[in-house]
Amino acid sequence: MSAGVPLTTTELSPNWPSKEVLLEDRIYDFNSSATDIADGELLTFFVRERDHIVPGICGNTWGGTCELRQFFVEESQRHRGLGTKLFQAAEQEARRRGCTQIVLMTFSFQAPAFYERHGFEVVATIDNHPRGHRNLLMRKRLAQNQLIPVAPPVDGSRRRPE
């Protein structure tokens, strides 16, 4: 699309399947081409109860880093250790894939204390995002020779589609 050309409603159609996946794949392709690093894989773990996902964690690994993008435990399931088990499963998989760090963003009203208990440190802060709160970039460095014990698999990871 050239600069100055207005978008049409067709170009903004909300009915395109997997719009986000299309954008993610195009960004991944560009980044891989620019860096010669093409080892990206999706990382997804979740727990189901009667066809309902109660906690889940997802992100990706690429270039020696695991980026956790979504991590949620349903309110009724919190304080039962499910979040810790999911986090440990993701961390172990990141180590298996050769990652030397895990990064994530969380808001000050979400779970920064949980991440700090699991070895994360705040490396950057954006104040007033959202208004009255902070957005925190957190990182955990991983020692490659240290595998952590993990409860039995919850539901595994899948490879990035080719």
N, C-alpha and C positions, 0 to 999 in steps of 0.2 A: 504494500500500500504506500503510495507516495504522500509526502507531507502536504497538508492543506486540503486533502480530499476528505470530505465528510464521510463518516461511516453510515451505511444504510442499516435499516432494521434487519435485513437479511444477514448482514455481516455480524450482527449482535444477537443472532438467534439463540435463545436459551435451550433449544431442543437438540443441540448437537451432542451426540453421545461422547462421553469421556473428554470433554474440553480440557479439563485440568491435566489429564494424562497426556494429551497431545502436546500441551505447552511444556509439561515436565520433560517429555521425551525430546522435544526440540532443544530445550535448554541443555539437557544432558548431552545430546549429540554435539552441540556447539562447544560446551565445556570440554568434552572428551577430545574433540578435534584440536582445540586450542592448547591442551595440556599433554596430549598423548597418553592420558590416563583413562582407560576404558574398562575399569573393573567394577563399575557401579552395579549394586544389587539392592533390591528392596529388602526391607527387614520388617516382618510383621508377626506379632504374637498376640493371641487373645484367648480368653476363657469364655466358653459358652455354658449357659444354663438353660436347658429347654429351648433351644433355638434362639436364645437371646444373648448377645455379647454383653457381659457385665464389666470386665476390664479389658483393655486392649492397649497395645503400644505399637507404633509403626514409625518408620523412617527409612533410611537408606545408609549404605556404606559406599564410600567412594574415596579413592586416593589416600587410604590409611586413616580415614575419619568416619566415625559413625555419627550421623545426624538424626537425633530423635525429634520428630515433628509433631506427633500426636501421642499423648499418654493420658488415658482416662480410666478411672475406676468409679463405677456407679456408686452413688452416695450410700446406698444400703449395703454395699459390699466392702466399704472401707474399714480399715483397722483389723483386717483378717489375714493380712500378709500376702494377699493376691498381687498388689502393686509391686511389692518387693520381689516376689517370684517372677513376675513378668520382666521387671527391670534386670534381675540377675540373668534371666534367659537371654535378653537382648545383649547384655554386656558380654556374656560368654560367647555368643555368636559373633559379636564384633571382634573379640579377641581371636576367635578361630579364623576370621577373615583377614587377620593381620592389622587390624586397626590399632593405632597408638593413642587415640583419644576419642571421647564421646562429647558432642556438643548439643546444646538445646537452648531454646528460649522459653522463659516462663514469666508470668506476671507476678508482681509482688504479692498479690492476693491469692495466688494459686498454691504451688507447693515448693517454694525455694528451700524451706527447711528440710523437706524430704530428700531433695537432691543433695543438700549439704551433708546430711547424715550418710549418704552413699558416696561421699568423696568428691563432690563437685565444688567448684569455686566460681564466684562471680568474676568474669573477665571484662564485662562492659555493662553499662546501665544507660537506659534511655529514660530520662525523667519525664513525667507527665504523659506517659503513653500506657494505658489510656489516661485521660485527665484524672489527676489526683493519685495516680499510681505509677509504678515503674515497670519497665520491660527489662528483664535481666538475661544477658547472654551468659550461660554457664558452661564450664568445661571440666571434664574429668580425664586426667592422663591415665593411660593403661600401661601397666608393666606387662610385657609380652610373655614372660614365663609364669605368670600367675593366673591360673584358671580358678574360677570360683565355683563352688558346688551349687548345683541347680536342682530344684525339684523336678519331677518328671515333666516332660514337654507338655505345654498347654495347647498349643496348635502352632505349627512351625512357620518358618520363613519361606519366602518364595523368591526365585530368581527373577531379576528384571527381564521383561520380555525383550526379545531380540528385534 
